[in-house]
């Protein structure tokens, strides 16, 4: 295996068809979290020694006893896969009267190819990217089948890069876009967590909402500071995890979906209700306060869920995906990464 160096930059491009007619819609643009995080700039590069990687508990899952990053695992030729519950997607419809919906049966997989890029499977649809398709910390293409992209979100607080949070989007057809978030990486062996001391994990999040049944109602959410995600983890005989996500910024789609407006501070908190830790993973309920609901343009927040795992040889990272909906075509999709 060759050592890998994971450079930190963030980009997200979403290209979609308009809700009316056949005009192209594009929402996107590359940006660095350093511009919106009070904690400072992105780390330039994280190197990892390619040792101690073993098969995990399912296809595309690996565990580590060494200092190998998620990028190192990919560079070594491993296919990393996120099946439910570690991937969550949503359909945004471009037809009036046909609402979007959250899809918690989503899946995501990534593997290095021989074109200098990666092959990515997004919810069962395969896309192949070459080196020329690289954009920021991800990949983007627009071809006869519509635009499709996948980007990993990085953070200034990242010390190890044992996990990766990916956002993705692709056009199913002229009137439908599927987007989502997924987490892959070098997981912690479950037996390591048994004797681990309880700890607080702090980190960042990224996400987006569709505030109505149409594709043009997108908003993007990012962390304002490095303490936006705070997780209280109690290990021991009956391990649990709980936490909050707050201190966020938000921006709206503008110009008929062709760009983004400026980021602004937003009020509100998502609460990750206490959930049991089983093996190296956890699943629980997410609730939103009135300020969050109002900030994202919802009337209510229902069916909120989060799911995650621990990553790194000693459980140094906790990462996962989050989702919720309004039952009127609105949805929230996102993910988080946090560190001891």
C-alpha positions, 0 to 999 in steps of 0.5 A, spaced: 500 500 500 502 507 498 501 512 503 495 517 502 495 524 503 488 527 503 488 534 501 482 539 504 477 543 500 470 543 499 466 544 493 459 542 492 455 543 485 448 541 484 445 541 477 438 540 476 432 541 471 427 547 472 420 545 475 417 548 469 419 547 462 426 544 460 430 550 462 437 547 465 437 549 473 444 549 476 445 550 484 452 550 486 459 553 486 466 551 490 467 554 497 472 553 503 469 551 510 474 556 512 470 562 509 464 560 514 467 557 520 470 561 525 475 556 527 480 558 521 482 555 515 482 548 512 488 543 513 492 543 507 493 535 507 493 529 512 498 523 511 496 516 514 501 510 514 498 505 510 498 499 516 493 495 520 487 495 515 482 489 516 475 487 513 469 490 517 462 487 518 459 488 511 461 489 504 465 495 503 466 496 510 473 496 513 476 496 520 483 499 522 488 498 528 493 502 525 493 510 522 490 509 516 485 514 513 479 513 509 483 516 503 489 511 504 484 505 504 481 508 498 488 509 495 490 502 497 484 499 492 479 498 497 472 499 495 468 503 501 461 502 501 455 506 505 449 502 506 443 504 510 443 507 515 449 510 513 447 513 507 440 517 506 438 521 500 432 525 497 428 526 491 427 533 489 421 533 484 421 538 478 413 537 477 408 541 480 404 537 484 409 531 485 412 532 492 419 530 493 421 525 499 426 522 504 429 516 502 433 512 507 434 506 503 440 509 500 446 507 498 453 509 496 460 506 494 466 509 492 473 505 489 479 508 485 479 506 478 485 506 472 483 513 470 486 517 475 479 518 478 474 514 482 468 510 480 462 512 485 455 508 485 450 513 488 443 509 490 444 504 485 446 508 479 454 507 477 458 513 475 465 513 473 470 519 474 477 521 470 482 525 473 479 531 469 473 530 472 476 532 479 473 539 482 475 541 489 475 535 494 470 531 489 468 530 482 463 533 477 460 531 470 455 533 466 453 529 460 448 526 456 445 523 462 444 529 466 449 532 471 452 528 477 457 530 482 460 527 489 464 531 494 467 530 501 466 535 506 472 537 510 474 541 516 479 545 520 479 540 526 480 534 522 486 531 525 486 524 522 481 523 516 479 516 518 472 518 515 469 521 510 462 525 509 460 525 502 454 529 499 452 527 492 447 529 487 445 526 480 439 527 475 434 521 474 430 524 469 428 531 466 424 532 472 427 529 478 434 529 482 436 525 487 441 527 492 444 525 499 449 524 504 453 518 506 459 516 511 465 511 509 471 510 512 476 506 517 472 504 522 473 502 529 473 495 532 467 494 536 472 491 542 476 497 542 470 501 545 468 497 550 474 499 555 474 506 552 473 512 557 467 516 556 468 523 552 465 529 548 466 529 541 466 536 537 466 537 530 462 540 524 456 539 519 453 540 512 447 539 509 441 542 505 434 543 505 428 543 500 423 547 503 417 546 499 415 540 494 419 543 488 427 543 486 427 551 486 427 551 494 434 549 496 437 552 502 444 550 504 447 549 511 454 549 514 457 550 521 459 556 523 464 554 528 468 548 530 463 546 536 457 546 532 456 539 533 457 536 540 456 529 542 456 526 549 458 519 549 458 514 555 462 508 554 462 502 559 456 496 560 451 500 557 454 505 552 450 511 549 450 517 545 447 524 544 448 531 542 446 537 539 447 541 532 447 548 532 451 555 531 450 554 523 449 558 517 444 558 511 444 560 504 438 560 499 438 558 492 437 565 487 437 567 480 432 561 478 436 556 481 443 558 478 447 560 484 447 561 491 446 568 495 450 570 501 451 565 508 447 568 514 447 566 521 441 562 523 438 560 529 436 553 531 438 547 534 437 539 532 437 535 538 440 528 537 436 524 542 440 519 547 441 512 543 444 506 545 451 504 541 451 497 538 458 494 536 461 501 533 454 504 531 448 507 533 441 510 531 437 515 534 432 520 533 433 527 531 428 533 534 428 540 531 426 546 535 422 552 533 427 556 531 430 551 526 424 549 523 423 557 522 430 558 519 429 553 514 422 554 512 419 548 514 412 548 518 414 542 522 420 537 523 418 530 523 421 523 522 428 526 524 433 520 524 441 520 525 445 514 524 453 513 525 459 509 527 466 510 530 472 511 526 479 510 527 483 505 531 481 508 538 475 511 536 477 518 535 472 520 530 464 519 530 461 521 524 454 520 521 448 522 517 441 526 519 435 527 516 428 529 517 422 531 513 415 536 513 411 531 510 409 536 504 415 535 500 420 538 504 426 535 507 433 536 510 439 531 509 446 532 512 451 529 516 456 530 521 463 529 523 466 530 530 473 528 534 475 527 541 
